[in-house]
Structures are given as C-alpha cells and as structure tokens.
Amino acid sequence: MYLSLISALAHTFCSTSDMARHVWFFLDYGGLSLYAFGAGLLIKAYSYPEELAHTIMGEYFLEILVFLSITCSILACYSRFIENLLWIKVFRLGAFALPWVWG
C-alpha cells in the first residue's frame, strides 16, 4: 500500500520543480526495488523449487537479490541525469527487468 502511495505522490508532484521530481522519483524507484525484493523473498519462502534449494543458486539467492535491488535503484536513479533518451530507456528498462529475470 505504501509503495503505491509513494508512486502516486511521485506522479502527482512531478510538475512542481526539478528537485522535487527527482526526489519523489528516487523514492519511487526505491519502492519498486523494495517491492521486487519482497517478491523474491516470497518466492524463496513459498515456491522455490526443491531441486534448486541446495545448489549455488539456492544458497546465494537472497544475497544476489539484495545486490540486484540496490543495483536497480542506483541504475534507475542514475537514469534521471542522462541526457540521451535511448540510454534513459535502456537504463530504466534494465533496472526494472533485472529482478524479474533473476526471480
């Protein structure tokens, strides 16, 4: 619920100023990464395949999930400062696709 509220606030206040827009969208990107992390935790807890539980992927699943969440937040936030529209799309699409590719 709170993550949806942050996203709604980011889109509501995006026209106030450049600084406010960046701050709200940074919070929005962090919320999306937190949501992806929570989804990964639920996958690990409830539906992770037993065949993969004692493999390298199973042993380091949560550590890689934390790394991807932090990396996705950084990539999405960094994309706010890029001038080239193509690279903005590449960074944001990559940032939001990483957790789902891993999960």
All heavy atoms as an XYZ file, in Angstrom:
833
protein
N       0.810     -1.177      0.000
C       0.000      0.000      0.000
C       0.864      1.257      0.000
O       0.598      2.195     -0.739
C      -0.914     -0.015      1.219
C      -1.807      1.196      1.296
S      -2.926      1.076      2.655
C      -2.459      2.504      3.569
N       1.889      1.277      0.826
C       2.739      2.463      0.914
C       3.539      2.673     -0.361
O       3.811      3.809     -0.735
C       3.671      2.383      2.109
C       2.932      2.397      3.418
C       2.949      1.300      4.259
C       2.197      3.504      3.807
C       2.273      1.311      5.456
C       1.507      3.527      5.001
C       1.549      2.422      5.819
O       0.869      2.449      6.992
N       3.919      1.563     -1.019
C       4.678      1.707     -2.254
C       3.813      2.327     -3.343
O       4.285      3.151     -4.127
C       5.206      0.348     -2.699
C       6.129     -0.354     -1.702
C       6.548     -1.699     -2.221
C       7.330      0.510     -1.403
N       2.548      1.972     -3.377
C       1.634      2.588     -4.344
C       1.425      4.062     -4.018
O       1.305      4.892     -4.927
C       0.289      1.871     -4.339
O       0.452      0.530     -4.669
N       1.377      4.387     -2.746
C       1.211      5.780     -2.336
C       2.418      6.616     -2.758
O       2.261      7.736     -3.262
C       1.007      5.872     -0.820
C       0.879      7.276     -0.244
C      -0.379      7.954     -0.767
C       0.875      7.221      1.270
N       3.610      6.076     -2.583
C       4.820      6.805     -2.984
C       4.820      7.030     -4.493
O       5.146      8.114     -4.977
C       6.084      6.053     -2.524
C       6.200      6.118     -1.008
C       7.325      6.641     -3.171
C       7.310      5.280     -0.446
N       4.441      6.008     -5.247
C       4.386      6.153     -6.696
C       3.340      7.192     -7.103
O       3.582      8.010     -7.995
C       4.074      4.803     -7.335
O       4.086      4.919     -8.731
N       2.189      7.165     -6.456
C       1.150      8.152     -6.764
C       1.624      9.563     -6.431
O       1.367     10.510     -7.190
C      -0.125      7.823     -5.998
N       2.300      9.716     -5.305
C       2.819     11.034     -4.941
C       3.890     11.505     -5.914
O       3.974     12.687     -6.237
C       3.362     11.011     -3.512
C       2.309     10.908     -2.414
C       2.976     10.707     -1.058
C       1.424     12.131     -2.407
N       4.733     10.573     -6.373
C       5.772     10.938     -7.340
C       5.148     11.460     -8.619
O       5.602     12.470     -9.178
C       6.663      9.734     -7.627
N       4.118     10.803     -9.088
C       3.482     11.252    -10.325
C       2.634     12.503    -10.098
O       2.444     13.291    -11.024
C       2.643     10.124    -10.925
C       3.479      9.030    -11.475
N       4.074      9.094    -12.716
C       3.860      7.836    -10.953
C       4.774      8.000    -12.937
N       4.654      7.218    -11.881
N       2.142     12.692     -8.888
C       1.359     13.891     -8.591
C       2.237     15.131     -8.530
O       1.902     16.181     -9.078
C       0.616     13.728     -7.254
O      -0.244     12.594     -7.338
C      -0.191     14.952     -6.915
N       3.380     15.031     -7.841
C       4.236     16.188     -7.625
C       5.371     16.310     -8.632
O       6.302     17.083     -8.416
C       4.808     16.157     -6.210
C       3.764     16.320     -5.146
C       3.540     15.311     -4.229
C       2.996     17.467     -5.079
C       2.577     15.451     -3.248
C       2.031     17.605     -4.106
C       1.818     16.598     -3.186
N       5.317     15.577     -9.732
C       6.421     15.628    -10.687
C       6.503     16.962    -11.416
O       7.529     17.278    -11.997
C       6.339     14.473    -11.672
S       5.007     14.603    -12.864
N       5.454     17.758    -11.363
C       5.490     19.031    -12.083
C       5.847     20.225    -11.200
O       5.847     21.356    -11.679
C       4.123     19.278    -12.734
O       3.128     19.395    -11.738
N       6.153     19.999     -9.934
C       6.426     21.131     -9.049
C       7.777     21.771     -9.330
O       7.863     22.972     -9.538
C       6.344     20.697     -7.575
O       7.223     19.603     -7.362
C       4.932     20.305     -7.222
N       8.829     21.000     -9.298
C      10.158     21.512     -9.620
C      11.045     20.335    -10.000
O      10.706     19.181     -9.751
C      10.772     22.256     -8.429
O      11.113     21.354     -7.409
N      12.207     20.645    -10.578
C      13.124     19.571    -10.953
C      13.607     18.802     -9.734
O      13.677     17.570     -9.753
C      14.323     20.124    -11.722
C      13.961     20.493    -13.144
O      12.942     19.966    -13.647
O      14.693     21.290    -13.745
N      13.951     19.510     -8.682
C      14.451     18.857     -7.470
C      13.376     17.965     -6.848
O      13.652     16.827     -6.482
C      14.923     19.896     -6.461
C      15.435     19.299     -5.167
S      16.927     18.309     -5.392
C      18.125     19.604     -5.423
N      12.166     18.471     -6.747
C      11.079     17.671     -6.165
C      10.793     16.449     -7.024
O      10.557     15.350     -6.505
C       9.824     18.523     -6.023
N      10.802     16.624     -8.326
C      10.562     15.493     -9.227
C      11.618     14.413     -9.031
O      11.296     13.234     -8.915
C      10.539     15.968    -10.676
C      10.292     14.824    -11.642
C      10.152     15.260    -13.095
N      11.218     16.140    -13.533
C      11.004     17.365    -14.011
N       9.797     17.859    -14.081
N      12.022     18.093    -14.409
N      12.885     14.811     -8.966
C      13.954     13.830     -8.769
C      13.808     13.112     -7.427
O      13.933     11.893     -7.352
C      15.325     14.500     -8.853
C      15.694     14.938    -10.236
N      15.587     14.126    -11.335
C      16.170     16.119    -10.691
C      15.985     14.773    -12.407
N      16.347     15.993    -12.044
N      13.548     13.852     -6.379
C      13.434     13.231     -5.046
C      12.273     12.255     -4.998
O      12.411     11.127     -4.516
C      13.298     14.326     -3.959
C      12.913     13.713     -2.627
C      14.589     15.111     -3.825
N      11.113     12.650     -5.518
C       9.956     11.763     -5.475
C      10.175     10.521     -6.327
O       9.795      9.411     -5.935
C       8.693     12.492     -5.925
C       8.108     13.329     -4.839
C       8.120     14.689     -4.763
C       7.457     12.874     -3.656
N       7.508     15.101     -3.608
C       7.086     14.004     -2.913
C       7.152     11.614     -3.156
C       6.424     13.916     -1.699
C       6.487     11.523     -1.946
C       6.132     12.657     -1.236
N      10.794     10.694     -7.491
C      11.031      9.515     -8.320
C      12.149      8.642     -7.751
O      12.136      7.422     -7.950
C      11.273      9.895     -9.770
C       9.998     10.089    -10.527
C       9.539     11.352    -10.822
C       9.229      9.007    -10.907
C       8.350     11.538    -11.492
C       8.040      9.171    -11.578
C       7.596     10.440    -11.878
N      13.114      9.215     -7.039
C      14.096      8.386     -6.341
C      13.394      7.509     -5.314
O      13.699      6.315     -5.177
C      15.155      9.232     -5.651
C      16.103      9.940     -6.589
C      16.891     10.974     -6.120
C      16.211      9.580     -7.915
C      17.762     11.636     -6.971
C      17.074     10.232     -8.770
C      17.854     11.264     -8.291
N      12.458      8.101     -4.585
C      11.678      7.316     -3.620
C      10.840      6.258     -4.335
O      10.703      5.127     -3.847
C      10.792      8.230     -2.785
C      11.509      9.158     -1.818
C      10.518     10.134     -1.191
C      12.232      8.378     -0.743
N      10.296      6.605     -5.477
C       9.501      5.652     -6.251
C      10.369      4.488     -6.720
O       9.967      3.322     -6.630
C       8.866      6.370     -7.438
C       7.885      5.494     -8.205
O       7.288      4.587     -7.589
O       7.699      5.733     -9.404
N      11.548      4.769     -7.221
C      12.443      3.703     -7.678
C      12.884      2.816     -6.515
O      12.997      1.597     -6.656
C      13.679      4.277     -8.375
C      13.364      5.093     -9.602
C      14.163      6.163     -9.957
C      12.258      4.816    -10.396
C      13.882      6.921    -11.072
C      11.980      5.579    -11.516
C      12.796      6.625    -11.857
O      12.534      7.382    -12.953
N      13.144      3.429     -5.372
C      13.472      2.636     -4.187
C      12.314      1.747     -3.773
O      12.508      0.592     -3.369
N      11.094      2.274     -3.879
C       9.918      1.473     -3.553
C       9.736      0.312     -4.504
O       9.371     -0.797     -4.091
N      10.001      0.535     -5.784
C       9.913     -0.562     -6.747
C      10.957     -1.639     -6.463
O      10.683     -2.836     -6.568
C      10.076     -0.030     -8.172
C       8.907      0.768     -8.721
C       9.268      1.398    -10.048
C       7.683     -0.110     -8.859
N      12.148     -1.218     -6.094
C      13.183     -2.194     -5.758
C      12.829     -2.955     -4.486
O      13.072     -4.159     -4.386
C      14.536     -1.503     -5.589
O      14.978     -1.020     -6.823
N      12.252     -2.264     -3.527
C      11.809     -2.927     -2.310
C      10.692     -3.922     -2.607
O      10.661     -5.023     -2.054
C      11.337     -1.890     -1.294
C      10.935     -2.413      0.073
C      12.128     -3.058      0.761
C      10.370     -1.294      0.919
N       9.789     -3.569     -3.495
C       8.733     -4.478     -3.909
C       9.314     -5.722     -4.575
O       8.878     -6.847     -4.307
C       7.777     -3.761     -4.860
C       6.695     -4.642     -5.407
C       5.578     -4.940     -4.643
C       6.780     -5.169     -6.691
C       4.578     -5.755     -5.142
C       5.795     -5.977     -7.195
C       4.685     -6.268     -6.417
O       3.708     -7.071     -6.921
N      10.302     -5.537     -5.462
C      10.942     -6.669     -6.126
C      11.657     -7.556     -5.118
O      11.630     -8.788     -5.221
C      11.918     -6.173     -7.186
N      12.291     -6.938     -4.126
C      12.960     -7.716     -3.088
C      11.949     -8.543     -2.291
O      12.167     -9.716     -2.007
C      13.743     -6.796     -2.148
C      14.427     -7.520     -1.042
C      15.558     -8.273     -1.283
C      13.941     -7.461      0.253
C      16.189     -8.954     -0.266
C      14.556     -8.135      1.280
C      15.691     -8.885      1.013
N      10.827     -7.922     -1.935
C       9.783     -8.643     -1.205
C       9.205     -9.788     -2.014
O       8.935    -10.869     -1.481
N       9.026     -9.577     -3.316
C       8.533    -10.651     -4.175
C       9.546    -11.796     -4.230
O       9.166    -12.971     -4.198
C       8.255    -10.118     -5.574
N      10.823    -11.464     -4.287
C      11.855    -12.500     -4.269
C      11.880    -13.282     -2.967
O      12.089    -14.494     -2.959
N      11.674    -12.580     -1.843
C      11.590    -13.267     -0.553
C      10.428    -14.245     -0.524
O      10.556    -15.366     -0.007
C      11.438    -12.260      0.587
C      12.674    -11.513      1.032
C      12.302    -10.509      2.109
C      13.719    -12.467      1.546
N       9.293    -13.830     -1.056
C       8.132    -14.712     -1.090
C       8.365    -15.913     -2.002
O       7.955    -17.030     -1.679
C       6.889    -13.944     -1.525
C       6.381    -12.922     -0.522
C       5.223    -12.130     -1.117
C       5.973    -13.587      0.772
N       9.024    -15.690     -3.113
C       9.355    -16.810     -3.996
C      10.253    -17.798     -3.276
O      10.038    -19.011     -3.311
C      10.025    -16.305     -5.294
C       8.993    -15.606     -6.169
C      10.683    -17.447     -6.053
C       9.591    -14.880     -7.351
N      11.268    -17.285     -2.598
C      12.203    -18.157     -1.868
C      11.492    -18.911     -0.746
O      11.755    -20.087     -0.507
C      13.353    -17.312     -1.307
C      14.376    -18.063     -0.497
C      15.226    -18.957     -1.343
C      16.355    -19.526     -0.484
N      17.023    -20.608     -1.123
N      10.579    -18.257     -0.052
C       9.929    -18.872      1.098
C       8.848    -19.872      0.707
O       8.699    -20.897      1.370
C       9.325    -17.788      1.992
N       8.106    -19.614     -0.350
C       6.918    -20.410     -0.614
C       6.937    -21.240     -1.885
O       6.270    -22.264     -1.947
C       5.676    -19.512     -0.641
C       5.371    -18.914      0.696
C       5.553    -17.558      0.925
C       4.941    -19.706      1.747
C       5.285    -17.002      2.153
C       4.676    -19.169      2.983
C       4.847    -17.817      3.180
O       4.592    -17.278      4.405
N       7.663    -20.819     -2.893
C       7.555    -21.559     -4.154
C       8.894    -21.858     -4.812
O       8.948    -22.123     -6.003
C       6.668    -20.783     -5.134
O       7.283    -19.576     -5.511
N       9.958    -21.820     -4.045
C      11.274    -22.107     -4.615
C      11.383    -23.605     -4.862
O      11.055    -24.403     -3.979
C      12.373    -21.633     -3.666
C      13.697    -21.444     -4.335
C      13.899    -20.382     -5.193
C      14.740    -22.334     -4.133
C      15.105    -20.192     -5.819
C      15.953    -22.155     -4.757
C      16.128    -21.085     -5.598
O      17.320    -20.913     -6.222
N      11.830    -24.024     -6.038
C      11.904    -25.462     -6.334
C      12.875    -26.190     -5.403
O      13.980    -25.716     -5.140
C      12.405    -25.516     -7.770
C      12.188    -24.152     -8.324
C      12.206    -23.207     -7.170
N      12.457    -27.324     -4.930
C      13.281    -28.125     -4.013
C      14.575    -28.590     -4.690
O      15.601    -28.741     -4.041
C      12.469    -29.326     -3.520
C      13.144    -30.124     -2.438
C      13.341    -29.332     -1.149
O      12.471    -28.505     -0.823
O      14.373    -29.545     -0.479
N      14.513    -28.798     -6.004
C      15.709    -29.251     -6.734
C      16.817    -28.199     -6.733
O      17.991    -28.532     -6.842
C      15.351    -29.582     -8.195
C      14.340    -30.676     -8.358
C      12.908    -30.172     -8.234
O      12.623    -28.997     -8.561
O      12.075    -30.960     -7.764
N      16.437    -26.939     -6.619
C      17.423    -25.854     -6.639
C      17.826    -25.376     -5.252
O      18.706    -24.531     -5.122
C      16.874    -24.668     -7.423
C      16.601    -24.890     -8.904
C      15.970    -23.650     -9.510
C      17.861    -25.262     -9.640
N      17.212    -25.911     -4.218
C      17.434    -25.407     -2.862
C      18.877    -25.597     -2.391
O      19.406    -24.756     -1.674
C      16.478    -26.079     -1.894
N      19.522    -26.666     -2.790
C      20.876    -26.943     -2.303
C      21.921    -26.790     -3.399
O      22.950    -27.456     -3.394
C      20.929    -28.346     -1.697
C      19.980    -28.499     -0.543
N      20.159    -27.835      0.652
C      18.831    -29.207     -0.428
C      19.165    -28.135      1.464
N      18.336    -28.958      0.838
N      21.655    -25.894     -4.320
C      22.631    -25.560     -5.349
C      23.225    -24.188     -5.044
O      22.830    -23.528     -4.083
C      21.962    -25.533     -6.744
O      20.984    -24.495     -6.761
C      21.318    -26.865     -7.085
N      24.165    -23.777     -5.861
C      24.772    -22.454     -5.673
C      23.705    -21.365     -5.816
O      23.685    -20.404     -5.047
C      25.920    -22.242     -6.683
C      27.081    -23.165     -6.352
C      26.369    -20.796     -6.700
C      28.209    -23.124     -7.320
N      22.795    -21.546     -6.775
C      21.730    -20.562     -6.965
C      20.838    -20.486     -5.733
O      20.434    -19.400     -5.315
C      20.890    -20.933     -8.179
C      19.829    -19.950     -8.523
S      19.015    -20.484    -10.041
C      17.622    -19.414    -10.034
N      20.552    -21.613     -5.133
C      19.706    -21.628     -3.948
C      20.394    -21.071     -2.720
O      19.767    -20.428     -1.875
N      21.687    -21.308     -2.598
C      22.430    -20.842     -1.425
C      22.620    -19.326     -1.424
O      22.625    -18.703     -0.373
C      23.800    -21.528     -1.369
C      23.735    -23.030     -1.174
C      23.155    -23.429      0.172
O      23.392    -22.709      1.164
O      22.444    -24.444      0.217
N      22.795    -18.737     -2.595
C      23.084    -17.306     -2.681
C      21.924    -16.500     -3.271
O      22.111    -15.371     -3.698
C      24.344    -17.066     -3.523
C      25.573    -17.628     -2.864
C      26.193    -18.756     -3.371
C      26.094    -17.035     -1.733
C      27.314    -19.286     -2.761
C      27.208    -17.552     -1.110
C      27.809    -18.677     -1.633
O      28.909    -19.189     -1.031
N      20.738    -17.076     -3.279
C      19.575    -16.412     -3.867
C      19.291    -15.075     -3.194
O      19.122    -14.055     -3.859
C      18.348    -17.328     -3.768
C      17.135    -16.785     -4.448
C      16.972    -16.945     -5.807
C      16.150    -16.112     -3.738
C      15.853    -16.454     -6.457
C      15.023    -15.614     -4.375
C      14.879    -15.790     -5.734
N      19.240    -15.040     -1.894
C      18.907    -13.802     -1.180
C      20.009    -12.754     -1.283
O      19.718    -11.562     -1.397
C      18.591    -14.100      0.283
C      17.337    -14.950      0.511
C      17.150    -15.224      1.984
C      16.129    -14.278     -0.080
N      21.262    -13.183     -1.250
C      22.364    -12.225     -1.380
C      22.343    -11.557     -2.756
O      22.540    -10.344     -2.879
C      23.715    -12.899     -1.153
C      23.970    -13.300      0.277
C      23.369    -14.657      0.640
O      22.695    -15.276     -0.206
O      23.566    -15.080      1.788
N      22.090    -12.348     -3.777
C      22.020    -11.792     -5.124
C      20.789    -10.900     -5.260
O      20.828     -9.862     -5.926
C      22.035    -12.920     -6.176
C      23.399    -13.609     -6.145
C      21.733    -12.394     -7.564
C      23.510    -14.833     -6.989
N      19.714    -11.274     -4.590
C      18.505    -10.458     -4.601
C      18.751     -9.088     -3.968
O      18.293     -8.068     -4.491
C      17.394    -11.194     -3.868
C      15.984    -10.705     -4.043
C      15.575    -10.786     -5.510
C      15.052    -11.541     -3.205
N      19.484     -9.040     -2.887
C      19.832     -7.758     -2.249
C      20.699     -6.928     -3.200
O      20.463     -5.732     -3.392
C      20.563     -7.984     -0.911
C      21.176     -6.701     -0.398
C      19.618     -8.573      0.114
N      21.702     -7.570     -3.787
C      22.579     -6.876     -4.732
C      21.786     -6.306     -5.907
O      21.985     -5.153     -6.309
C      23.671     -7.833     -5.232
C      24.499     -7.263     -6.338
C      25.461     -6.309     -6.080
C      24.300     -7.676     -7.646
C      26.221     -5.767     -7.101
C      25.058     -7.146     -8.681
C      26.017     -6.198     -8.410
N      20.865     -7.104     -6.458
C      20.066     -6.636     -7.586
C      19.129     -5.496     -7.191
O      18.925     -4.566     -7.966
C      19.265     -7.792     -8.184
C      20.061     -8.802     -8.981
C      19.167     -9.938     -9.438
C      20.733     -8.149    -10.161
N      18.583     -5.547     -6.004
C      17.704     -4.468     -5.556
C      18.457     -3.155     -5.435
O      17.975     -2.102     -5.872
C      17.064     -4.828     -4.220
O      16.195     -5.900     -4.364
N      19.634     -3.209     -4.872
C      20.457     -1.997     -4.744
C      20.909     -1.508     -6.112
O      20.839     -0.310     -6.414
C      21.652     -2.261     -3.805
C      21.152     -2.497     -2.384
C      22.647     -1.112     -3.855
C      22.203     -3.010     -1.437
N      21.342     -2.431     -6.956
C      21.786     -2.067     -8.300
C      20.662     -1.456     -9.114
O      20.863     -0.457     -9.826
C      22.349     -3.300     -9.027
O      23.416     -3.844     -8.258
C      22.843     -2.961    -10.409
N      19.474     -2.019     -9.003
C      18.330     -1.485     -9.755
C      17.976     -0.081     -9.303
O      17.651      0.774    -10.129
C      17.133     -2.412     -9.598
S      17.382     -3.983    -10.418
N      18.030      0.163     -8.009
C      17.758      1.516     -7.514
C      18.787      2.508     -8.040
O      18.433      3.610     -8.474
C      17.768      1.539     -5.989
O      16.685      0.844     -5.481
N      20.040      2.123     -8.021
C      21.108      3.013     -8.490
C      20.969      3.284     -9.986
O      21.088      4.433    -10.429
C      22.489      2.423     -8.146
C      22.704      2.478     -6.639
C      23.596      3.158     -8.881
C      23.926      1.728     -6.163
N      20.702      2.240    -10.776
C      20.555      2.432    -12.221
C      19.364      3.319    -12.554
O      19.458      4.205    -13.409
C      20.394      1.081    -12.924
C      21.632      0.225    -13.076
C      21.276     -1.116    -13.701
C      22.673      0.929    -13.912
N      18.253      3.092    -11.885
C      17.065      3.900    -12.162
C      17.282      5.351    -11.748
O      16.890      6.278    -12.468
C      15.855      3.315    -11.444
N      17.902      5.560    -10.604
C      18.171      6.938    -10.162
C      19.180      7.622    -11.076
O      19.039      8.805    -11.399
C      18.668      6.939     -8.721
S      17.408      6.500     -7.521
N      20.193      6.891    -11.515
C      21.199      7.465    -12.407
C      20.585      7.858    -13.753
O      21.013      8.835    -14.371
C      22.347      6.477    -12.618
C      23.438      7.001    -13.497
C      24.285      8.013    -13.051
C      23.613      6.515    -14.782
C      25.284      8.512    -13.867
C      24.607      7.002    -15.601
C      25.440      8.000    -15.146
O      26.414      8.496    -15.954
N      19.550      7.118    -14.176
C      18.929      7.420    -15.466
C      18.252      8.786    -15.478
O      17.986      9.328    -16.544
C      17.918      6.334    -15.831
O      16.769      6.431    -15.013
N      17.984      9.360    -14.320
C      17.359     10.687    -14.258
C      18.334     11.785    -14.693
O      17.911     12.897    -15.000
C      16.881     11.003    -12.837
C      16.008      9.993    -12.217
C      14.551     10.077    -12.399
N      13.939     11.368    -12.413
C      12.807     11.584    -13.059
N      12.224     10.623    -13.715
N      12.250     12.767    -13.043
N      19.624     11.491    -14.714
C      20.623     12.509    -15.048
C      21.233     12.329    -16.429
O      22.124     13.064    -16.802
C      21.737     12.503    -13.998
C      21.227     12.792    -12.620
C      21.194     11.798    -11.662
C      20.752     14.043    -12.288
C      20.716     12.052    -10.389
C      20.261     14.314    -11.026
C      20.244     13.311    -10.076
N      20.769     11.351    -17.177
C      21.287     11.095    -18.522
C      20.514     11.954    -19.515
O      19.303     12.118    -19.399
C      21.163      9.593    -18.866
C      22.000      8.759    -17.898
C      21.608      9.323    -20.295
C      21.825      7.277    -18.076
N      21.193     12.472    -20.496
C      20.572     13.360    -21.483
C      19.997     12.585    -22.671
O      18.969     12.964    -23.222
C      21.620     14.365    -21.998
C      22.270     15.181    -20.912
C      21.544     16.474    -20.683
O      20.886     16.948    -21.605
O      21.643     17.000    -19.562
N      20.662     11.510    -23.083
C      20.265     10.755    -24.263
C      19.034      9.904    -23.946
O      19.052      9.070    -23.056
C      21.424      9.872    -24.711
C      21.171      9.207    -26.043
O      20.037      9.104    -26.503
N      22.241      8.759    -26.664
N      17.961     10.088    -24.708
C      16.704      9.392    -24.453
C      16.840      7.873    -24.607
O      16.220      7.109    -23.850
C      15.618      9.925    -25.387
C      14.209      9.427    -25.151
C      13.742      9.808    -23.748
C      13.271      9.985    -26.192
N      17.646      7.421    -25.544
C      17.842      5.981    -25.734
C      18.488      5.357    -24.502
O      18.047      4.303    -24.026
C      18.700      5.724    -26.979
C      19.072      4.262    -27.211
C      17.822      3.457    -27.560
C      20.113      4.153    -28.293
N      19.509      6.005    -23.958
C      20.185      5.458    -22.777
C      19.307      5.529    -21.530
O      19.399      4.685    -20.648
C      21.516      6.162    -22.538
C      22.548      5.674    -23.504
C      23.079      6.363    -24.545
C      23.142      4.379    -23.531
N      23.971      5.580    -25.219
C      24.033      4.355    -24.608
C      23.009      3.237    -22.746
C      24.779      3.228    -24.930
C      23.754      2.120    -23.066
C      24.626      2.117    -24.142
N      18.452      6.535    -21.464
C      17.499      6.602    -20.355
C      16.606      5.377    -20.383
O      16.398      4.706    -19.358
C      16.652      7.892    -20.432
C      17.506      9.110    -20.123
C      15.467      7.827    -19.480
C      16.792     10.427    -20.370
N      16.087      5.043    -21.542
C      15.213      3.872    -21.670
C      15.959      2.582    -21.390
O      15.423      1.674    -20.741
C      14.588      3.841    -23.063
C      13.575      4.942    -23.267
C      12.957      4.866    -24.633
C      11.966      6.002    -24.801
N      11.271      5.960    -26.067
N      17.195      2.480    -21.861
C      17.992      1.269    -21.616
C      18.254      1.091    -20.122
O      18.083     -0.009    -19.576
C      19.322      1.332    -22.406
C      20.292      0.264    -21.940
C      19.060      1.204    -23.892
N      18.645      2.153    -19.448
C      18.932      2.069    -18.016
C      17.682      1.709    -17.214
O      17.715      0.858    -16.342
C      19.528      3.386    -17.501
C      21.017      3.442    -17.555
C      21.677      3.483    -18.771
C      21.763      3.456    -16.403
C      23.051      3.541    -18.831
C      23.144      3.516    -16.446
C      23.788      3.559    -17.666
N      16.577      2.363    -17.505
C      15.357      2.108    -16.725
C      14.786      0.732    -17.021
O      14.375      0.025    -16.104
C      14.314      3.178    -16.992
C      14.696      4.467    -16.323
C      13.573      5.461    -16.323
N      14.115      6.754    -15.907
C      13.591      7.907    -16.228
N      12.495      7.950    -16.954
N      14.147      9.023    -15.817
N      14.766      0.343    -18.284
C      14.257     -0.986    -18.618
C      15.147     -2.057    -18.005
O      14.659     -3.042    -17.444
C      14.165     -1.158    -20.134
C      13.629     -2.495    -20.611
C      12.194     -2.668    -20.141
C      13.711     -2.593    -22.117
N      16.458     -1.860    -18.079
C      17.380     -2.808    -17.462
C      17.226     -2.861    -15.952
O      17.247     -3.935    -15.346
N      17.043     -1.713    -15.351
C      16.899     -1.666    -13.892
C      15.646     -2.382    -13.424
O      15.657     -3.065    -12.404
C      16.879     -0.211    -13.416
N      14.552     -2.227    -14.148
C      13.309     -2.845    -13.716
C      13.187     -4.297    -14.171
O      12.383     -5.050    -13.631
C      12.115     -2.028    -14.196
C      12.102     -0.637    -13.629
C      11.829      0.446    -14.423
C      12.392     -0.415    -12.293
C      11.823      1.732    -13.896
C      12.389      0.855    -11.760
C      12.101      1.929    -12.580
N      13.972     -4.701    -15.171
C      13.902     -6.074    -15.662
C      14.830     -7.010    -14.878
O      14.576     -8.224    -14.838
C      14.253     -6.118    -17.140
N      15.884     -6.498    -14.289
C      16.848     -7.357    -13.581
C      16.231     -8.241    -12.493
O      16.502     -9.446    -12.476
C      17.973     -6.509    -12.985
C      19.135     -6.165    -13.888
C      20.099     -5.243    -13.171
C      19.845     -7.392    -14.369
N      15.435     -7.713    -11.591
C      14.893     -8.599    -10.549
C      13.973     -9.693    -11.098
O      13.978    -10.810    -10.590
C      14.098     -7.658     -9.638
C      14.587     -6.311     -9.929
C      15.073     -6.331    -11.341
N      13.225     -9.371    -12.128
C      12.305    -10.372    -12.661
C      13.041    -11.424    -13.487
O      12.605    -12.568    -13.543
C      11.208     -9.693    -13.479
C      10.155     -9.173    -12.555
C       9.036     -9.842    -12.122
C      10.124     -7.909    -11.904
N       8.330     -9.071    -11.255
C       8.968     -7.870    -11.098
C      10.946     -6.795    -11.915
C       8.618     -6.778    -10.325
C      10.597     -5.717    -11.145
C       9.461     -5.710    -10.362
N      14.137    -11.060    -14.106
C      14.948    -12.051    -14.811
C      15.564    -13.000    -13.803
O      15.604    -14.218    -14.001
C      16.034    -11.362    -15.658
C      17.041    -12.360    -16.182
C      15.403    -10.595    -16.807
N      16.039    -12.476    -12.670
C      16.648    -13.324    -11.643
C      15.610    -14.181    -10.940
O      15.839    -15.345    -10.672
C      17.387    -12.466    -10.619
C      17.920    -13.263     -9.485
C      17.539    -13.197     -8.191
C      18.927    -14.280     -9.532
N      18.239    -14.086     -7.433
C      19.096    -14.780     -8.229
C      19.693    -14.825    -10.555
C      19.998    -15.776     -7.933
C      20.592    -15.811    -10.242
C      20.746    -16.279     -8.955
N      14.457    -13.595    -10.631
C      13.416    -14.332     -9.901
C      12.785    -15.354    -10.778
O      12.450    -16.433    -10.483
